[in-house]
Amino acid sequence: MRSHLSHVTSVTFCHIDESNEPLDTTDPLIRVELSELIENLSDDDRKVFILKASGYSIEEIANHMGISKTRVKQRLVRIKRKMEEYIDEI
């Protein structure tokens, strides 16, 4: 199962804000802020984020990374917390 996920190296960030409008990722400022946010994640957290944002299930991510589904969920909670902290700073 690891081989079919190995091609995923980046993700297009498609976030819906409170107005339910897609985030304008063509805006250079938003692209820089999103890039900085993702770059500030640890390598494993970044990998979990990219795989999850690319549509892979928690089970697929766990199998690919050789960790438990619980560990994937813990990483996603930590990523969400870091994103919330980052957003509060900007």
The 8 nearest C-alpha neighbors of each residue, nearest first, counted from 0:
[[1, 2, 3, 63, 62, 4, 59, 5],
 [2, 0, 63, 4, 3, 5, 62, 64],
 [1, 3, 5, 4, 0, 6, 63, 7],
 [2, 4, 5, 1, 0, 6, 7, 63],
 [5, 3, 2, 6, 1, 7, 63, 0],
 [4, 6, 2, 7, 3, 1, 8, 63],
 [5, 7, 4, 8, 3, 2, 9, 1],
 [8, 6, 5, 4, 9, 50, 49, 10],
 [7, 9, 6, 10, 49, 5, 46, 50],
 [10, 8, 7, 49, 11, 53, 50, 46],
 [9, 11, 49, 12, 53, 52, 8, 7],
 [10, 12, 13, 9, 52, 53, 24, 49],
 [13, 11, 10, 14, 24, 52, 33, 22],
 [12, 14, 11, 22, 21, 15, 24, 52],
 [15, 13, 22, 21, 12, 16, 20, 23],
 [14, 16, 21, 19, 20, 22, 13, 17],
 [15, 17, 19, 18, 20, 14, 22, 21],
 [18, 16, 19, 15, 20, 21, 14, 22],
 [17, 19, 20, 16, 15, 21, 22, 14],
 [20, 18, 15, 16, 17, 21, 22, 14],
 [19, 21, 18, 15, 16, 22, 17, 14],
 [22, 20, 15, 14, 23, 19, 13, 16],
 [21, 23, 14, 24, 15, 20, 13, 16],
 [24, 22, 25, 26, 21, 29, 20, 13],
 [23, 25, 26, 30, 22, 29, 12, 27],
 [24, 26, 23, 27, 30, 29, 28, 22],
 [25, 27, 24, 29, 28, 23, 30, 31],
 [28, 26, 30, 29, 25, 31, 24, 32],
 [29, 27, 31, 30, 26, 32, 33, 25],
 [28, 30, 32, 26, 31, 27, 33, 24],
 [29, 31, 27, 33, 28, 32, 24, 34],
 [32, 30, 34, 28, 29, 33, 35, 27],
 [31, 33, 29, 35, 34, 30, 36, 28],
 [34, 32, 36, 30, 35, 31, 29, 37],
 [33, 35, 31, 37, 36, 32, 38, 30],
 [36, 34, 38, 32, 33, 37, 31, 39],
 [35, 37, 33, 39, 34, 38, 32, 40],
 [36, 38, 34, 39, 35, 40, 33, 45],
 [39, 37, 35, 40, 36, 34, 45, 41],
 [40, 38, 36, 37, 35, 41, 45, 34],
 [41, 39, 45, 38, 37, 44, 42, 36],
 [40, 42, 44, 43, 45, 39, 38, 46],
 [41, 43, 45, 44, 46, 40, 38, 47],
 [44, 42, 46, 45, 41, 47, 40, 74],
 [45, 43, 47, 41, 46, 42, 40, 48],
 [46, 44, 48, 42, 43, 40, 47, 41],
 [45, 47, 43, 49, 44, 48, 50, 42],
 [48, 46, 44, 50, 45, 49, 51, 43],
 [49, 47, 45, 51, 46, 50, 52, 44],
 [48, 50, 52, 46, 51, 47, 10, 53],
 [49, 51, 53, 47, 52, 48, 55, 46],
 [50, 52, 55, 48, 54, 53, 49, 47],
 [53, 51, 49, 54, 50, 48, 10, 55],
 [54, 52, 50, 51, 55, 49, 10, 7],
 [55, 53, 51, 52, 56, 50, 49, 57],
 [54, 56, 51, 50, 53, 59, 60, 57],
 [57, 55, 59, 58, 60, 54, 51, 50],
 [56, 58, 60, 59, 68, 61, 71, 55],
 [57, 59, 61, 56, 60, 68, 62, 55],
 [60, 58, 56, 62, 61, 57, 63, 55],
 [59, 61, 63, 57, 58, 62, 64, 56],
 [62, 60, 66, 58, 64, 68, 67, 59],
 [63, 61, 65, 59, 60, 64, 58, 66],
 [62, 64, 1, 60, 61, 65, 59, 0],
 [65, 63, 61, 66, 62, 60, 1, 59],
 [64, 66, 62, 63, 61, 67, 60, 1],
 [67, 65, 61, 64, 70, 62, 68, 71],
 [66, 68, 70, 69, 61, 71, 65, 62],
 [67, 69, 71, 61, 70, 58, 57, 72],
 [68, 70, 72, 67, 71, 73, 66, 61],
 [69, 71, 73, 67, 68, 72, 74, 66],
 [72, 70, 68, 74, 73, 69, 61, 75],
 [71, 73, 75, 69, 70, 74, 68, 76],
 [74, 72, 70, 76, 71, 75, 69, 77],
 [73, 75, 77, 71, 72, 76, 78, 44],
 [74, 76, 78, 72, 77, 73, 79, 71],
 [77, 75, 79, 73, 74, 78, 80, 72],
 [76, 78, 74, 80, 75, 79, 81, 73],
 [79, 77, 75, 81, 80, 76, 74, 82],
 [78, 80, 82, 76, 77, 81, 75, 83],
 [79, 81, 77, 83, 78, 82, 76, 84],
 [82, 80, 84, 78, 83, 79, 85, 77],
 [83, 81, 85, 79, 84, 80, 86, 78],
 [82, 84, 80, 86, 85, 81, 79, 87],
 [85, 83, 81, 87, 82, 86, 80, 88],
 [84, 86, 82, 88, 87, 83, 81, 89],
 [85, 87, 83, 88, 89, 84, 82, 81],
 [86, 88, 84, 85, 89, 83, 82, 81],
 [89, 87, 85, 86, 84, 83, 82, 81],
 [88, 86, 87, 85, 32, 84, 83, 29]]
